[in-house]
Amino acid sequence: MRPPENEPGPEELRELLDEEESKLLDQPEIPDDVKSELTERLERRREADTGEES
């Protein structure tokens, strides 16, 4: 099955995911362990992005 043409590409999906996870970090009801995992995931993606750009 082919994705619809209006589906975001891989780069857009990554940006949307980063944005959503960043928003979650600002919410007080999110447990600290979840915030820690989200922070680590965001940092790994940023490191991977900077590694790809070099």
LOPAPA-28609 format. One record per residue (C-alpha): y, x negated, z; residue in three letters; residue number from 1. Coordinates in nm, 2 decimals. Example, Ala and Ser with C-alpha at 12.3 -4.5 7.8 and 13.67 -1.06 7.14 Angstrom:
BEGIN
<pt><v>-0.45</v><u>-1.23</u><w>0.78</w><resn>Ala</resn><resi>1</resi></pt>
<pt><v>-0.11</v><u>-1.37</u><w>0.71</w><resn>Ser</resn><resi>2</resi></pt>
end
This chain:
BEGIN
<pt><v>0.00</v><u>0.00</u><w>0.00</w><resn>Met</resn><resi>1</resi></pt>
<pt><v>0.34</v><u>-0.14</u><w>-0.10</w><resn>Arg</resn><resi>2</resi></pt>
<pt><v>0.63</v><u>-0.12</u><w>0.15</w><resn>Pro</resn><resi>3</resi></pt>
<pt><v>0.92</v><u>0.09</u><w>0.05</w><resn>Pro</resn><resi>4</resi></pt>
<pt><v>1.21</v><u>-0.09</u><w>-0.11</w><resn>Glu</resn><resi>5</resi></pt>
<pt><v>1.44</v><u>-0.01</u><w>0.18</w><resn>Asn</resn><resi>6</resi></pt>
<pt><v>1.22</v><u>-0.20</u><w>0.43</w><resn>Glu</resn><resi>7</resi></pt>
<pt><v>1.39</v><u>-0.50</u><w>0.58</w><resn>Pro</resn><resi>8</resi></pt>
<pt><v>1.26</v><u>-0.84</u><w>0.48</w><resn>Gly</resn><resi>9</resi></pt>
<pt><v>1.11</v><u>-1.09</u><w>0.72</w><resn>Pro</resn><resi>10</resi></pt>
<pt><v>1.44</v><u>-1.25</u><w>0.80</w><resn>Glu</resn><resi>11</resi></pt>
<pt><v>1.61</v><u>-0.91</u><w>0.87</w><resn>Glu</resn><resi>12</resi></pt>
<pt><v>1.31</v><u>-0.81</u><w>1.09</w><resn>Leu</resn><resi>13</resi></pt>
<pt><v>1.35</v><u>-1.13</u><w>1.29</w><resn>Arg</resn><resi>14</resi></pt>
<pt><v>1.72</v><u>-1.07</u><w>1.34</w><resn>Glu</resn><resi>15</resi></pt>
<pt><v>1.66</v><u>-0.71</u><w>1.45</w><resn>Leu</resn><resi>16</resi></pt>
<pt><v>1.39</v><u>-0.81</u><w>1.69</w><resn>Leu</resn><resi>17</resi></pt>
<pt><v>1.61</v><u>-1.08</u><w>1.84</w><resn>Asp</resn><resi>18</resi></pt>
<pt><v>1.90</v><u>-0.83</u><w>1.88</w><resn>Glu</resn><resi>19</resi></pt>
<pt><v>1.68</v><u>-0.58</u><w>2.05</w><resn>Glu</resn><resi>20</resi></pt>
<pt><v>1.53</v><u>-0.83</u><w>2.29</w><resn>Glu</resn><resi>21</resi></pt>
<pt><v>1.87</v><u>-0.96</u><w>2.37</w><resn>Ser</resn><resi>22</resi></pt>
<pt><v>1.99</v><u>-0.61</u><w>2.46</w><resn>Lys</resn><resi>23</resi></pt>
<pt><v>1.69</v><u>-0.57</u><w>2.69</w><resn>Leu</resn><resi>24</resi></pt>
<pt><v>1.79</v><u>-0.88</u><w>2.89</w><resn>Leu</resn><resi>25</resi></pt>
<pt><v>2.11</v><u>-0.70</u><w>2.99</w><resn>Asp</resn><resi>26</resi></pt>
<pt><v>1.94</v><u>-0.40</u><w>3.14</w><resn>Gln</resn><resi>27</resi></pt>
<pt><v>1.90</v><u>-0.42</u><w>3.52</w><resn>Pro</resn><resi>28</resi></pt>
<pt><v>1.58</v><u>-0.21</u><w>3.53</w><resn>Glu</resn><resi>29</resi></pt>
<pt><v>1.38</v><u>-0.47</u><w>3.33</w><resn>Ile</resn><resi>30</resi></pt>
<pt><v>1.16</v><u>-0.67</u><w>3.56</w><resn>Pro</resn><resi>31</resi></pt>
<pt><v>1.23</v><u>-1.04</u><w>3.60</w><resn>Asp</resn><resi>32</resi></pt>
<pt><v>0.90</v><u>-1.15</u><w>3.46</w><resn>Asp</resn><resi>33</resi></pt>
<pt><v>0.96</v><u>-0.95</u><w>3.14</w><resn>Val</resn><resi>34</resi></pt>
<pt><v>1.31</v><u>-1.10</u><w>3.11</w><resn>Lys</resn><resi>35</resi></pt>
<pt><v>1.16</v><u>-1.44</u><w>3.15</w><resn>Ser</resn><resi>36</resi></pt>
<pt><v>0.91</v><u>-1.38</u><w>2.87</w><resn>Glu</resn><resi>37</resi></pt>
<pt><v>1.18</v><u>-1.24</u><w>2.64</w><resn>Leu</resn><resi>38</resi></pt>
<pt><v>1.40</v><u>-1.54</u><w>2.71</w><resn>Thr</resn><resi>39</resi></pt>
<pt><v>1.12</v><u>-1.78</u><w>2.63</w><resn>Glu</resn><resi>40</resi></pt>
<pt><v>1.04</v><u>-1.60</u><w>2.31</w><resn>Arg</resn><resi>41</resi></pt>
<pt><v>1.40</v><u>-1.60</u><w>2.20</w><resn>Leu</resn><resi>42</resi></pt>
<pt><v>1.44</v><u>-1.97</u><w>2.27</w><resn>Glu</resn><resi>43</resi></pt>
<pt><v>1.12</v><u>-2.05</u><w>2.07</w><resn>Arg</resn><resi>44</resi></pt>
<pt><v>1.25</v><u>-1.86</u><w>1.77</w><resn>Arg</resn><resi>45</resi></pt>
<pt><v>1.59</v><u>-2.03</u><w>1.79</w><resn>Arg</resn><resi>46</resi></pt>
<pt><v>1.41</v><u>-2.37</u><w>1.81</w><resn>Glu</resn><resi>47</resi></pt>
<pt><v>1.19</v><u>-2.28</u><w>1.51</w><resn>Ala</resn><resi>48</resi></pt>
<pt><v>1.50</v><u>-2.17</u><w>1.32</w><resn>Asp</resn><resi>49</resi></pt>
<pt><v>1.68</v><u>-2.50</u><w>1.39</w><resn>Thr</resn><resi>50</resi></pt>
<pt><v>1.36</v><u>-2.69</u><w>1.30</w><resn>Gly</resn><resi>51</resi></pt>
<pt><v>1.33</v><u>-2.52</u><w>0.97</w><resn>Glu</resn><resi>52</resi></pt>
<pt><v>1.70</v><u>-2.59</u><w>0.88</w><resn>Glu</resn><resi>53</resi></pt>
<pt><v>1.67</v><u>-2.96</u><w>0.93</w><resn>Ser</resn><resi>54</resi></pt>
end
